[in-house]
Amino acid sequence: MGYSLTNSKEKVFISKSVMWVYFIPAILLVFSIPELEYEGSTFSKFLNLSLYCVFFMYAFMNMNKTINMFSGNKLLVCFILLIPFNIIFAYNPNITVQYSITLLGEIIISVVLAMNLSLKEWSKVLGWYFCILSLLNLIVILLFPSLGIHQDAIHGGAWKGVVGHKNSFGTLSVLGFVYFFVQLFMKKGNRFYNLFFVGINGVFILMSSSKTAMLIVIALLAFLFYRSIYNYFKKTNINLALSIGVFLALIIGLIGIVVYLNLDFILNAMGRDRSLTGRTEIYEFSFAMIKEKMLLGYGYGGFWNSPYQAIISDRIWLDLRSSHSGFLDIWLDFGLVGLVIIILIILAGIKKAIVLNRISRTPYLIWPMLFFVFTIINNITDSRFIHSRSIYWILFLVTVFIISKEIKQKGGYKK
């Protein structure tokens, strides 16, 4: 009898280990490779719909747990309730229905993952995901350069790996770089292993030629530096810690003034201009179109699959599929109502991440805050959030669900 119990526990442990190491990173990789997009081949559509159905069945079979996960994220429930109205008032209802199926599928997948993982376990999953993704990118770039390196006239020579575009490649490499840097900085795990992947992802960021990725990694490292200094002095003198915080804020403000006064010189050095490589013209056009459907937008995916897309593409000589701003695209797709809800979800997530940060300096507790900072910066001049199928949206949702669960388990905001 004792043997059976032990054997049963071993099976549960092995099953969960397999889920951590193989299954979940594989799911994340599916959403990282553009060739597997919902809008692709019949096989791709079947693969994605099958995936959504499996996770939906699991969520349905564990209805109580699913309801509990959503009960801690009422703002996200509001966003889901917005979807039917989004379809009804959509510019192209057929497109919006297809995109909405993908959106709901991603939400269900995220709920199930968060339901089965603690924040510490999620950190382990991310470690495997960034490890596998980094190695896949390296293999494709070295062995199949025609696939892993842009060959077109616009981005020619920039690395893109298996991700398909230099900006996505660069920003995902930022997440990998920061993840392993935190592990290295906190002296967790094998030092050589972490240093190896910090180096690889650092090279990826440089070779992607993504200025957005470079700015984000600088911002995240600055945030880590500030947090380390603040925590160090907080142990000895809280007033000194606050003084240092104010001092660093003044320094950042001065740097901002210097950058603004020398903006043209800095942008030219980065190969950019004040139009941000045509982005300001896209923004102006997007704002003009937003005024036409201010509250509820054009429906998810509706605007960039409409005649308006051809108008702006012809104007700037590029085949655009987004406004190059995640927040603008949310406004175009879901209107002001959707944008406000998403911003509130991010702010609520940041509040919960701050609470978790106060508990310990362990690496997995710093990740949510870093990821929310990343999400905000990344979506100012690029659209890498809720845009068709998106690994960024999956990572965001799982983080939101898990930290809500962690906060609830720790007794709310008491600590």
RAWO-V845581 format. One record per run of one state. SS is the DSSP state (2 for helix, 1 for strand, 0 for the rest). FROM is the first residue (numbers start at 1). TO is the last residue. If there is no record, write none. Layout:
# RAWO-V845581
ss->SS from->FROM to->TO
ss->SS from->FROM to->TO
This chain:
# RAWO-V845581
ss->0 from->1 to->1
ss->2 from->2 to->30
ss->0 from->31 to->33
ss->2 from->34 to->36
ss->0 from->37 to->41
ss->2 from->42 to->61
ss->0 from->62 to->62
ss->2 from->63 to->71
ss->0 from->72 to->73
ss->2 from->74 to->88
ss->0 from->89 to->92
ss->2 from->93 to->116
ss->0 from->117 to->118
ss->2 from->119 to->143
ss->0 from->144 to->144
ss->2 from->145 to->148
ss->1 from->149 to->149
ss->0 from->150 to->158
ss->1 from->159 to->159
ss->0 from->160 to->165
ss->2 from->166 to->185
ss->0 from->186 to->190
ss->2 from->191 to->208
ss->0 from->209 to->210
ss->2 from->211 to->234
ss->0 from->235 to->237
ss->2 from->238 to->261
ss->0 from->262 to->262
ss->2 from->263 to->269
ss->0 from->270 to->278
ss->2 from->279 to->293
ss->0 from->294 to->302
ss->2 from->303 to->305
ss->0 from->306 to->306
ss->2 from->307 to->316
ss->0 from->317 to->325
ss->2 from->326 to->357
ss->0 from->358 to->362
ss->2 from->363 to->378
ss->0 from->379 to->390
ss->2 from->391 to->409
ss->0 from->410 to->415
